[in-house]
Amino acid sequence: MNLKEAIKASPYASKIRQAVSGIQFLFSDALGGVPVRSVRNALATRVLGLNLAESAQLYRWREIRAAKNITVGENSIVGLWSSLDGRRGITIGNLVNISSEVAIWTLQHDHRDPEFGNVGGPVVVGDRAWLSFRSTILPGVTVGEGAVVAAGSVVTKDVPPYAIVGGIPAKVIGQRNRDLTYEWSDAKSGAPWFI
């Protein structure tokens, strides 16, 4: 029996999992405040296991859970104080702009369950999508390519490609131009290195 099997068979398995999860959470919390973006990005990749494209930028975060289940694509930006819950998986495409204080959740309590259990699913954010300030994406949602989620919106259902959605719950309120040609890089972003 290897160590993993021994821990699983232990009567203390639940307590051990909780302790490990707590340590990971505290470490992630500490890394989120590292004041040098290049160092923070490197630690998030090497220590937390976040799959972060080399050209992606991860600003100081509020919370990252299960980083090993999160992928951030080329030239994408995750804004200040965002929360990424990777417990069921998050895939963020290329050239995605996730503004400050956005929350992406993949797991939540089930209000219909008499034992208040968990339900959830992975979240996918397509290329060139924009999740604006303080928007919230709930479990199992796909935000289509080029879509825009308005500030303060709560997305409970899939967003079609190039749709503009807003409100609580978010509904389609417009369409975005499909001829997007913009490219950006860290050099063009104008953001200081310490964010």
VENSUL-V396778 format. One record per residue. SS is DSSP state (~ for helix, > for strand, _ for the rest). NEAR is the number of other ideal C-beta (glycine too) atoms within 12 Angstrom. D_LAST is the distance of its C-alpha to the last C-alpha in Angstrom with 1 decimal. Layout:
ss=(SS | SS)
near=(NEAR | NEAR)
d_last=(D_LAST | D_LAST)
This chain:
ss=(_ | _ | ~ | ~ | ~ | ~ | ~ | ~ | ~ | _ | _ | _ | ~ | ~ | ~ | ~ | ~ | ~ | ~ | ~ | ~ | ~ | ~ | ~ | ~ | ~ | ~ | ~ | ~ | ~ | ~ | ~ | _ | _ | _ | _ | ~ | ~ | ~ | ~ | ~ | ~ | ~ | ~ | ~ | ~ | _ | _ | _ | _ | > | > | _ | _ | _ | _ | > | > | _ | _ | _ | _ | > | > | > | _ | ~ | ~ | ~ | > | > | > | _ | _ | _ | _ | > | > | _ | _ | _ | _ | > | > | > | _ | _ | _ | _ | > | > | > | _ | _ | _ | _ | > | > | _ | _ | _ | _ | > | > | _ | _ | > | > | > | _ | _ | _ | _ | _ | _ | _ | _ | > | > | > | _ | _ | > | > | > | _ | _ | _ | _ | > | > | _ | _ | _ | _ | > | > | _ | _ | _ | _ | > | > | _ | _ | _ | _ | > | > | _ | _ | _ | _ | > | > | _ | _ | _ | > | _ | _ | _ | > | > | > | > | _ | > | _ | _ | > | > | > | > | > | _ | _ | _ | _ | _ | _ | _ | _ | _ | _ | ~ | ~ | ~ | ~ | _ | _ | _ | _ | _ | _)
near=(9 | 8 | 10 | 13 | 10 | 13 | 18 | 15 | 13 | 15 | 10 | 14 | 16 | 13 | 13 | 19 | 16 | 13 | 15 | 18 | 17 | 15 | 15 | 25 | 24 | 18 | 22 | 35 | 21 | 20 | 32 | 32 | 24 | 26 | 15 | 18 | 31 | 21 | 19 | 33 | 35 | 18 | 26 | 36 | 25 | 16 | 21 | 35 | 22 | 33 | 28 | 37 | 28 | 18 | 23 | 35 | 40 | 45 | 39 | 34 | 42 | 27 | 31 | 44 | 35 | 29 | 36 | 23 | 27 | 42 | 29 | 39 | 31 | 24 | 28 | 42 | 40 | 46 | 34 | 27 | 24 | 40 | 34 | 46 | 35 | 36 | 29 | 27 | 29 | 47 | 30 | 44 | 32 | 27 | 32 | 46 | 39 | 43 | 29 | 25 | 25 | 43 | 36 | 51 | 35 | 32 | 26 | 28 | 16 | 14 | 11 | 10 | 11 | 8 | 10 | 11 | 13 | 18 | 20 | 27 | 23 | 27 | 44 | 32 | 46 | 33 | 27 | 34 | 44 | 38 | 47 | 30 | 24 | 25 | 42 | 35 | 45 | 33 | 31 | 24 | 38 | 29 | 46 | 31 | 26 | 31 | 42 | 39 | 50 | 30 | 24 | 22 | 36 | 28 | 42 | 24 | 23 | 26 | 41 | 27 | 27 | 25 | 31 | 31 | 39 | 25 | 21 | 18 | 21 | 32 | 20 | 25 | 17 | 18 | 17 | 27 | 14 | 15 | 9 | 23 | 10 | 17 | 15 | 23 | 19 | 24 | 12 | 14 | 23 | 12 | 22 | 14 | 19 | 15 | 26)
d_last=(46.2 | 42.7 | 40.1 | 38.4 | 41.8 | 42.8 | 39.7 | 40.4 | 44.0 | 43.3 | 44.1 | 40.8 | 38.8 | 37.2 | 36.1 | 34.8 | 32.7 | 31.3 | 30.5 | 28.7 | 26.8 | 25.8 | 24.7 | 22.6 | 21.0 | 20.3 | 18.9 | 16.5 | 15.6 | 14.9 | 12.9 | 10.5 | 9.4 | 9.1 | 6.7 | 7.0 | 6.1 | 9.8 | 11.2 | 9.9 | 11.2 | 14.3 | 15.1 | 14.7 | 17.2 | 19.5 | 19.7 | 19.2 | 20.8 | 18.4 | 19.8 | 16.7 | 17.8 | 16.8 | 15.4 | 13.5 | 9.7 | 8.7 | 5.5 | 6.2 | 9.9 | 12.8 | 15.5 | 16.5 | 20.3 | 22.4 | 19.7 | 22.6 | 23.7 | 20.6 | 20.3 | 17.6 | 19.1 | 18.6 | 16.0 | 14.8 | 11.5 | 10.9 | 8.9 | 7.4 | 10.3 | 12.5 | 15.6 | 17.3 | 20.9 | 22.2 | 25.6 | 27.5 | 25.2 | 22.5 | 22.6 | 20.1 | 21.5 | 20.4 | 18.5 | 17.6 | 15.1 | 14.3 | 12.9 | 11.2 | 13.5 | 15.8 | 18.2 | 20.2 | 23.2 | 25.8 | 28.0 | 29.5 | 32.7 | 35.8 | 37.4 | 40.7 | 41.0 | 43.3 | 41.4 | 37.9 | 36.9 | 33.9 | 33.7 | 31.1 | 30.3 | 27.7 | 25.3 | 25.0 | 22.8 | 24.4 | 23.2 | 21.7 | 21.5 | 19.2 | 18.6 | 17.8 | 16.2 | 17.6 | 20.1 | 21.7 | 23.3 | 26.2 | 27.8 | 29.7 | 28.3 | 27.9 | 25.9 | 27.7 | 26.6 | 25.3 | 25.5 | 23.6 | 23.1 | 23.1 | 20.8 | 22.2 | 24.5 | 25.8 | 26.9 | 29.9 | 31.5 | 30.8 | 29.5 | 31.5 | 30.0 | 29.0 | 29.8 | 27.9 | 28.1 | 27.5 | 28.9 | 29.7 | 30.9 | 29.4 | 32.1 | 32.3 | 32.2 | 32.0 | 31.6 | 29.0 | 30.2 | 30.9 | 30.7 | 26.9 | 26.3 | 22.7 | 20.6 | 17.1 | 15.1 | 11.8 | 13.8 | 14.8 | 11.7 | 10.8 | 7.0 | 5.9 | 5.7 | 3.8 | 0.0)
